Amino acid sequence: MALLVENLEDQTKFRHILTISYHDLIQFVFEYLKKKSALTFFFWTICVLFLCSMILVRINITGYFRISEILVHSVLGFIVLPLVCIPVHEGLHIIPYYISGAKNIRVGMDLKQYLFYVTAHRYVATPLQFRIVAIMPFFIISAMLIFLILFLPGLWKWSLSIFLFVHATMCAGDFALLNFYFLNRNKKIYTWDDADKKEAYFYEKTE
């Protein structure tokens, strides 16, 4: 049976450990990306590998295409594809929320922090549900891009390899939240959001 927000208020079974205001998300992201763990090592390693693959593709297409063509695909990779992908990325956060039974799912943005986010209003997510919601866009979009890079011709390899790297950096907030869970992996943490107050709450199960 799914937990309700009211269940988490039972202090004999749950302990409130953290509240994050949506307005402070960037501060939280930076804080937890700096905390060393196997997860942050994986994230930064992947970013470096994607960057190196991007540079390698650029070296390999040197001399085969006009500078104007390379420039067009550079703009595609750095700007156009990341912007087009935003609703796809957020939609991949929505799918596991919806499948798990969340009803009031909302998408928001904070342009001051350059952030887009998905929240399930007053829906209590288990540790596993939250991890799946957080990691889904990174794995699915990265896998699709790697497949396309391998099989599409030169200039598309360039623009998509750029986008592969850029999208990985776009997942920084997801990995920061995952690292919070990883660093507290000895605890069973449940979370819910108040989308009206723009706050996320985290509770540790104590029994």
Order of alpha helices (4+ residues) and beta strands (2+ residues): alpha-beta-alpha-alpha-alpha-alpha-beta-beta-alpha-alpha-alpha-beta-beta
